Amino acid sequence: MTGRESLAETGQDRDWEMQARARAIVAEHQGQPGALLPLLHAIQAEFGCVEPSVVPVLAEGLNLSVAEVHGVVTFYHDLRHARPGRHVIKVCQAEACQAVGADSLLAHVRRSLGVDRGGTPPDDAFTVDVVYCLGNCALGPTVMIDDVVHGRVTPARFDALADVRRRAAP
């Protein structure tokens, strides 16, 4: 057996295990009115994202087409198609934050981490997302890191916040 075959088998085993767990999660949500969104959130909570290999399982379990499930997954920005980095950074780009420098802050974040919107650097430390309002308009520009909101974030403050997360245990 070559290295490629063993890698392929590992990937297939992982997909099979994910699909089996996805079937169990579908069973927990079947019969619930409007089950697709709660189900997608449960899948993402379990796996970190909604991987393409589980979409047919979800479609079958809810008697929907694969296209319908895929359409919902791709429509909502909070649903991920790939696993995020260890820490998720959300940079607000709503009007109130833009008025106080959110555009330049986002440019700094992208430069300092070496990623674009939605990107994850090779060290897998962060994923950068752009959002449109974190509900902290009076204290912009606002950044959310791992579900903690930070207001009046300057480039220097962002660097300090990122350094703390980088040093934190995964």
Summary of the structure (lengths in Angstrom):
residues: 170
radius of gyration: 18.8
end to end distance: 34.1
largest distance: 60.8
contacts: 479
relative contact order: 0.11
helix: 54%
strand: 11%
